[in-house]
Amino acid sequence: MKLSFLEPLYKQSGPFASVYPDTSRDSAIEDPDAAVRLRWRHLRDALMSKGADRDSITAVAGTVGSDADVPGTHGQAVFIAHGHLALLDELPAPPARDTAHFGTLPDTMPLIVQHAPGIPYLAVHVHYGGRHSTDAPGTVRIEAEAGTWPLTKVTPGHRLDEEIPVADWPRAAGEVGRELEGHARRIDVETVVVAGDVWARGILIHRLPASLRGQVTTVEGAGESEPGRALLEQRLESLFQGRMAAHDRALLDAFLAERGRDGTFAEGLAPAVSALQRGRVKALFLNDHPESPFRLWAGPEPGQLALAEQELRSYGIREVTEEQAGTALARALVGSRAELVVVPEQELCLSEGVGVLLRYADPTTRE
């Protein structure tokens, strides 16, 4: 996963208020606005206890819950610097718990993890309920959406919505297929998920360009999509559960190959930190542990991180702060333009939850 979307945030100076509230508007909540206000009061108290300034608290207050138009379960990631909004992002799932952080660095790792697995996909729903014959009356309706999973749940992708007479469907399906191919190319789609009437979708699939036809997965029982949410969301949830994006999978395969030959890899927090200090990390692999106890020390620059305060001070670095490990690692990754791959622990359990694929050999990073 590339982290370039965070570069504008790290170009700003701290301290930062980083807030992750559950701002869900689902039917299970009787009064969602009241629930959001209650959560904000707890977060405000947490920010005050951490020394946040009044301007930052005021700015957060004006932002939390501003996503009332987003339906269903979700959350927000709010970053404030010096009383001004530095970054606002929607979370496709509510945070495990509401959190507020105030410190020198923004707490971005929870946001990064929610971007995973980052699978570019095309969802297509073929609506038709008539006779399976081209001389039948009525129309075939096509809904399609190109997006990146799971972000499309809260930030819908480009939509296509067309109705075509049944008699024209065999001819028009080819035109629709070429249009879909254009949307797919823009985001380098790796899978095409098709639902709906078996006969009508079969005609579409057989007329898709060859580049898409080999990527098709059909799903049943799609149901109606909720306005403002991802097309085929429930089916995509099941399909992509535990799956990694193809790009991340290739990076993981490279890491495993290097580990197998004792090559350009490192595993464990200390070797990973050493590699990041030298800017030699191509990709960092992380088992997601939201409550990780590990801490690191950080200086003003992205590569200035260490397990011990004295190590940084020995380099003549005066401004040193203790940070959650994820906070310091995230800044170092963005600063060095390295990638991050979230690896399910059941797939690969990493030592201390961390591994790195190196840009080139560096024996000193391995224990």
Residue pairs with C-beta under 8 A, 6 or more apart in sequence:
1 112
1 115
1 116
1 118
1 245
1 247
1 248
1 339
1 340
1 341
1 342
2 339
3 112
3 330
3 333
3 334
3 337
3 338
3 339
3 340
4 334
4 337
6 87
6 108
6 111
6 112
6 330
6 334
7 334
8 87
9 79
9 86
9 87
9 106
9 108
10 106
10 302
10 331
10 334
10 335
12 81
12 86
13 81
13 82
14 81
14 103
14 104
14 105
14 106
15 56
15 81
15 102
15 103
15 104
16 79
16 80
16 81
16 86
16 101
16 102
16 103
16 104
16 105
16 106
16 107
17 47
17 52
17 56
17 57
17 59
17 60
17 78
17 79
17 80
17 81
17 100
17 101
17 102
18 77
18 78
18 79
18 99
18 100
18 101
18 102
18 106
18 107
18 108
19 43
19 47
19 60
19 64
19 76
19 77
19 78
19 79
19 80
19 99
19 100
19 101
20 75
20 76
20 77
20 78
20 91
20 95
20 98
20 99
20 100
20 110
20 111
21 36
21 39
21 40
21 43
21 64
21 65
21 75
21 76
21 78
21 95
21 98
22 36
22 39
22 75
22 94
22 95
22 98
23 32
23 36
23 39
23 64
23 65
23 67
23 70
23 74
23 75
23 76
23 94
24 32
24 35
24 72
24 73
24 74
24 75
24 94
25 32
25 68
25 70
25 71
25 72
25 74
26 32
26 71
26 72
26 73
29 35
33 65
33 68
36 64
36 65
37 65
39 64
39 98
40 60
40 61
40 64
40 65
42 98
43 60
43 64
43 98
43 99
43 100
44 57
44 60
44 61
44 100
46 99
46 100
47 56
47 57
47 60
47 100
47 102
48 57
50 100
50 101
50 102
50 103
51 102
52 102
53 83
55 82
55 83
56 80
56 81
56 82
56 83
56 102
58 83
59 80
59 83
59 84
59 85
60 78
60 80
63 76
63 78
63 80
63 85
63 88
64 76
64 78
65 76
66 76
66 88
67 74
67 76
67 90
67 154
69 228
70 90
70 154
70 228
71 226
71 227
71 228
71 229
72 153
72 226
72 228
72 229
73 93
73 94
74 90
74 91
74 92
74 93
74 94
74 153
74 154
75 90
75 91
75 93
75 94
75 95
76 88
76 89
76 90
76 91
77 87
77 88
77 89
77 90
77 91
77 108
77 110
77 111
77 114
78 85
78 87
78 88
79 85
79 86
79 87
79 88
79 106
79 108
80 86
81 106
86 106
87 106
89 111
90 151
90 154
90 155
91 111
91 114
91 154
92 114
92 150
92 151
92 152
92 153
92 154
93 114
93 150
93 153
95 110
96 290
99 107
99 110
101 107
101 327
103 321
103 323
103 327
104 298
104 321
104 323
105 298
105 321
105 323
105 327
105 328
105 331
106 327
106 331
107 324
107 326
107 327
108 327
108 330
108 331
108 334
109 324
109 326
109 327
109 329
109 330
110 290
110 326
112 330
112 340
112 342
113 286
113 288
113 290
113 342
114 150
115 151
116 248
116 288
116 342
117 149
117 150
117 240
117 243
117 244
117 245
117 248
117 342
118 148
118 149
118 151
118 245
118 248
119 148
119 149
119 190
119 191
119 240
119 243
119 245
119 246
120 146
120 147
120 148
120 149
120 187
120 188
120 189
120 190
120 245
121 146
121 147
121 148
121 149
121 189
121 190
121 191
121 192
121 193
121 236
121 240
122 144
122 145
122 146
122 180
122 183
122 184
122 189
122 191
122 192
122 193
122 212
123 144
123 145
123 147
123 193
123 195
123 230
123 231
123 232
123 236
124 142
124 143
124 144
124 180
124 192
124 193
124 194
124 195
124 196
124 201
124 204
125 142
125 143
125 144
125 194
125 195
125 196
125 222
125 225
125 231
125 232
126 140
126 141
126 142
126 194
126 195
126 196
126 197
126 200
126 201
126 204
127 140
127 141
127 142
127 143
127 196
127 197
128 138
128 139
128 140
128 141
128 166
128 196
128 197
128 199
128 200
129 138
129 197
130 136
130 137
130 138
130 166
132 199
133 166
134 166
134 167
134 169
134 170
135 166
135 167
136 166
137 166
138 165
138 166
139 163
139 164
139 165
139 166
140 163
140 164
140 165
140 166
140 169
140 197
140 200
141 161
141 162
141 163
141 164
142 160
142 161
142 162
142 163
142 164
142 176
142 204
143 159
143 160
143 161
143 225
143 231
144 159
144 160
144 161
144 180
144 183
144 231
145 152
145 156
145 157
145 158
145 159
145 160
145 230
145 231
146 157
146 158
146 183
146 184
146 186
146 187
146 189
147 156
147 157
147 158
147 187
147 230
148 157
148 187
149 230
149 236
149 240
150 240
152 230
153 229
153 230
153 233
154 229
156 228
156 229
156 230
157 187
157 230
158 183
158 186
159 231
160 176
160 179
160 180
160 183
162 176
164 172
164 176
169 200
169 203
170 203
170 207
173 203
173 204
173 206
173 207
174 207
176 204
176 207
177 204
177 207
177 208
177 209
177 212
178 209
180 192
180 208
180 212
181 208
181 209
181 211
181 212
183 189
184 192
184 211
184 212
189 212
189 215
190 215
190 245
190 246
191 215
191 217
192 208
192 212
192 215
192 216
192 217
193 216
193 217
193 218
193 219
193 232
193 235
193 236
193 239
194 201
194 204
194 205
194 216
194 217
194 218
194 219
195 201
195 218
195 219
195 220
195 221
195 222
195 232
195 235
196 222
201 218
205 213
205 216
205 218
206 213
208 216
217 239
219 232
219 235
219 239
221 235
222 232
222 235
223 234
225 231
225 232
225 233
226 233
230 236
242 344
242 346
242 347
244 252
244 341
244 343
244 344
244 347
248 341
248 342
251 282
251 283
251 285
251 339
251 341
251 357
252 285
252 341
252 343
252 348
254 357
255 265
255 283
255 285
255 355
255 356
255 357
256 348
257 263
258 264
258 265
258 357
258 358
259 265
259 267
259 355
263 361
264 357
264 358
264 359
264 360
264 361
264 362
265 355
265 356
265 357
265 358
265 366
266 272
266 274
266 275
266 355
266 356
266 358
266 362
266 365
266 366
267 350
267 351
267 354
267 355
267 356
267 366
268 351
268 352
268 354
268 355
268 367
269 294
269 307
269 325
269 352
269 353
269 354
270 307
270 367
271 356
271 365
271 366
271 367
272 281
272 284
272 329
272 354
272 355
272 356
272 365
273 296
273 305
273 306
273 307
274 364
274 365
275 281
275 356
275 358
275 362
275 365
276 284
276 303
276 305
276 329
276 332
276 333
276 336
276 338
276 356
277 303
277 304
277 305
277 306
278 303
278 362
278 365
279 303
279 336
280 358
280 359
280 360
280 362
280 365
281 332
281 333
281 336
281 338
281 356
281 357
281 358
281 359
282 338
282 339
282 356
282 357
282 358
282 359
283 338
283 339
283 340
283 341
283 356
283 357
284 329
284 333
284 338
284 339
284 340
284 341
284 354
284 355
284 356
285 340
285 341
285 343
285 348
285 350
285 354
285 355
285 356
285 357
286 329
286 340
286 341
286 342
286 343
286 350
286 353
286 354
287 342
287 343
287 344
287 345
287 348
287 349
287 350
287 353
287 354
288 342
288 345
289 353
292 324
292 325
292 326
292 353
294 324
294 325
294 352
295 322
295 323
295 324
295 325
296 305
296 306
296 307
296 322
296 323
296 324
296 325
296 327
296 328
296 329
297 305
297 306
297 307
297 308
297 309
297 311
297 312
297 320
297 321
297 322
297 323
297 328
298 304
298 305
298 312
298 320
298 321
298 322
298 323
298 327
298 328
298 331
299 305
299 312
299 317
299 319
299 320
300 317
300 319
301 335
302 331
302 332
302 334
302 335
302 336
303 332
303 335
303 336
304 312
304 315
304 317
305 312
305 328
305 329
305 331
305 332
306 312
309 320
309 322
312 320
313 320
329 354
330 340
332 338
333 339
333 340
343 350
345 353
356 365
358 365
